[in-house]
Amino acid sequence: MNLPATRKPRRAPAEIRERILQAAGEEFKNFGFSGATTLNIARRADVTEAQLFRYFNTKPVLFHEAVFEPLVRHFDAFNAKHLHDVPERIVLRENARLYIGELQHFIRAHSKMLMSLVFAQTYAPFTTPGVGEIDSLQNYFARGAAMMNRRTGGKAKVEPKLMVRVSFAAVLSCILFQDWMFPPGLASEEEISEAIIDFVIDGITVNHES
């Protein structure tokens, strides 16, 4: 006796879309923009490739919604929590140490997303957004430069607009490329983290020296 084939329960469009986004996020994080394929994303989401393209008509569009938009939301949340004027009672160096530590945690938590953007810009620079297109990142730079200008009375040794970008780049690169730059046995992760903090603080405090 042949039993009737079990039919899969019909999914709502919102559920299908969310499954595709989750699958795409994992695929892009693991394989980058060029290595990820829409076929594998569809299989991971348990949908057909035709279904995937009904919701996202191109791979760059899918990348943008699965990787770029979530990263923007995370960065907005980070800015809302940390990007504010520091009360005068808090020592600059002490506050900077706490903040840079939090920035390292943020970048580590989203390192795969950030690396996906880096590789996407390398292999598909005209079809995918880059880190520089994150508005909240540009706001972060502008606000940081303005705060530094106020604290130095406009007499900073290094242009604040340049300093905030160099400081961020130092933290970002040390974390994203940690395996390349710090071979096993050179230092513990805690020692690396402390070295990054001290390096950035020493750079920042140059602008506060009389």
Residue, then its C-alpha position, 0 to 999 in steps of 0.5 A: m500500500n502506497l502512502p500519500a507523500t507528506r506535504k510541507p506546511r505552507r509558509a507565510p511570505a514573511e517567514i520565507r523572506e526571513r529564512i532566506l535572509q538568515a541563510a544568506g547572512e550565514e553563507f556570506k559570513n562563511f564564504g564572502f560575497s564571491g564564494a556564496t551562491t544563491l543555490n546554496i543559500a536557497r538550500r540552507a533556507d529550505v526554499t527553491e532558488a526560484q523562490l529566492f529570486r522572487y524575494f531578492n532579484t539579484k545577489p547584491v540586493l540579497f547581500h545588502e539586506a542580509v549583511f549591510e543593513p543588519l550591520v548598520r542597525h548594530f552600528d546605530a545601536f552602538n552609537a546610541k549607547h556610546l557616542h555622547d559627550v563625556p562628563e568632565r569629572i571622568v578622566l580622559r584616559e580612563n574613559a578612552r580605555l573603557y570606550i576602546g575596549e567596548l569598540q573592540h568587543f563590538i568589532r569582534a562580535h560583528s567581525k564576520m559581517l565586516m569581513s564580508l563587506v571588505f571582501a565584497q568590496t574587493y571582488a564586487p566593488f561596483t555592486t555591493p556597498g562598502v563600509g564607507e557607505i554606512d551613514s552611522l559610521q560617518n556620523y561617528f567620525a564627525r561627532g568624534a572629531a567635533m568632541m576632540n576639537r572642543r576639548t583641544g580648543g581647536k589647537a589639536k596637533v593632528e587634525p581631529k577628522l584624521m585622528v578619529r579615522v586612524s584610531f578606528a582603523a587601528v582597532l578595526s584592522c588589528i581585530l579583523f586581521q588578528d590571525w595574520m598579524f599576531p602569530p600563535g605564541l606572540a601574545s595572549e588575546e588579552e595582551i593584544s587587546e591591551a596593546i591596541i588600547d594603549f596604542v590608540i590612547d597614546g595617539i589620541t592624547v597627543n592632541h590633548e598635550s599642551 
